[in-house]
Amino acid sequence: MIEEIAKTAQKSALQLSRLDTEVKNQVLLKMATALEIHSESILKANQLDLKFAEKENIPGPLVARLALNENKVFGMAKGIRSVVALPDPIGQKQSAMEMDENLVVYRVSCPLGVIGAIFESRPDAVPQISSLCFKSGNAVILKGGAEAQNSNKVIVGILRDAIAEVEGAPPSAIQMIETRAEVAEMLNQEKYINLIVPRGSNAFVKYIQDNTRIPVLGHSEGVCHAYVDSSANPEKACRIVLDSKLQYPAACNALETLLIHENVAEQLLPVIIRGLKENNVELVGCEKTCKLSSEVMPADPVEWESEYNDLKLAIKIVSSLDEAIDHINTYGSGHTDTIITEDKESADRFMKEIDSASVMWNASTRFADGFRYGLGAEIGISTNKTHARGPVGLEGLVIYKYLLYGDGQAVKDYSGENSREFSHKPLS
């Protein structure tokens, strides 16, 4: 059955690759409107998922990602419309080279083909991923968490019905599977599926990578850091740290470890800790931090590489920028890290030497997001070092092919004695 789903997706991808921008945008606008019209049915399905989550004792952070309201549903529609506003990434000439007279080769962007997207308990990921794949000419096979199954089914049905309203657009460009057994089978479909995008823990991403021949665009944990430098502005430091941790603690770009320079720790930490404790954040820290505040419990070594996705934060006092950079590159997940400082030289070093997908200066880690970066939405945040890194939008869902235009030339004309020479003249 999964092989048939994958085959159908491949056929749909070939149909999608022929659609022009106007038709794709027409479909996306219908998707957005349909979500708004059917918001009540989406919320009813979500209530069933929330009851299931309560019965199964699903952890709080996952429940926070699972829960929908009317604003979130309308936010899904808004996200799709933002994708409509983006340039079509397909058919873009990336380079042109005149090899010889009347012999020109172009490199042109094209879809990847079929994408398998495996993600956590966020129903709003369904329209995000689906709209990005559709605009970039890719078919998608979705697998959400069991706890979001009712919401996902309803949303996928609404999106497929919207596609069916436009002549020539294939509804099977969006498909969904439901069980772990189906995931295992999907990982064997390298003949039909071109990319797997898993969103989850490091262990989960590694499992996917170890069990498929299909290329994997890994989105692992978000062990995100903020480093408060010795020259940090106190007001900025408090504002950025609190926003990074509290604005949405369940997000992968939420702050998990706070590093602070020893020269300002005694002045700033009590203020920051007070703001965190007022919002019920559990705090663990190094020995120096614990001595400075009785509100902080000793941290186990594992805390420095932990993603909490919850109201918990690890704090460490460091003696230098070098120590902060070394700590982040040792324990971080390569997701998002920020420095808070008024010293441009320190900021430049941090931005250059931190090996993460998003590195920031005087800004909240929560800005690491496809919509906020102007990508329309994101299929995920990649911590890989492949063709796409950080928030992956349309540009991460395309590849390229070479188109060679000739006029009867043969390779033998360019081989041997007295052969023609290639001009290799770059064209604009």
Secondary structure as UniProt FT lines:
FT   HELIX           2..16
FT   TURN            17..18
FT   HELIX           21..37
FT   HELIX           39..55
FT   TURN            56..57
FT   HELIX           60..66
FT   HELIX           70..84
FT   TURN            90..91
FT   STRAND          93..100
FT   TURN            101..102
FT   STRAND          103..111
FT   STRAND          114..118
FT   TURN            123..124
FT   HELIX           125..135
FT   TURN            136..137
FT   STRAND          139..143
FT   HELIX           146..148
FT   HELIX           149..164
FT   TURN            167..168
FT   HELIX           171..173
FT   STRAND          174..176
FT   HELIX           180..186
FT   TURN            187..188
FT   TURN            190..192
FT   STRAND          195..199
FT   HELIX           202..210
FT   STRAND          224..228
FT   TURN            230..231
FT   HELIX           234..246
FT   TURN            249..250
FT   TURN            252..253
FT   STRAND          255..261
FT   HELIX           262..277
FT   TURN            278..280
FT   STRAND          282..285
FT   HELIX           287..292
FT   TURN            294..295
FT   STRAND          297..298
FT   HELIX           301..305
FT   STRAND          312..318
FT   HELIX           321..331
FT   STRAND          336..340
FT   HELIX           344..353
FT   STRAND          358..361
FT   HELIX           365..367
FT   TURN            370..374
FT   STRAND          380..382
FT   STRAND          390..392
FT   HELIX           394..397
FT   STRAND          398..405
FT   HELIX           411..414
FT   TURN            417..418
FT   STRAND          425..427
//
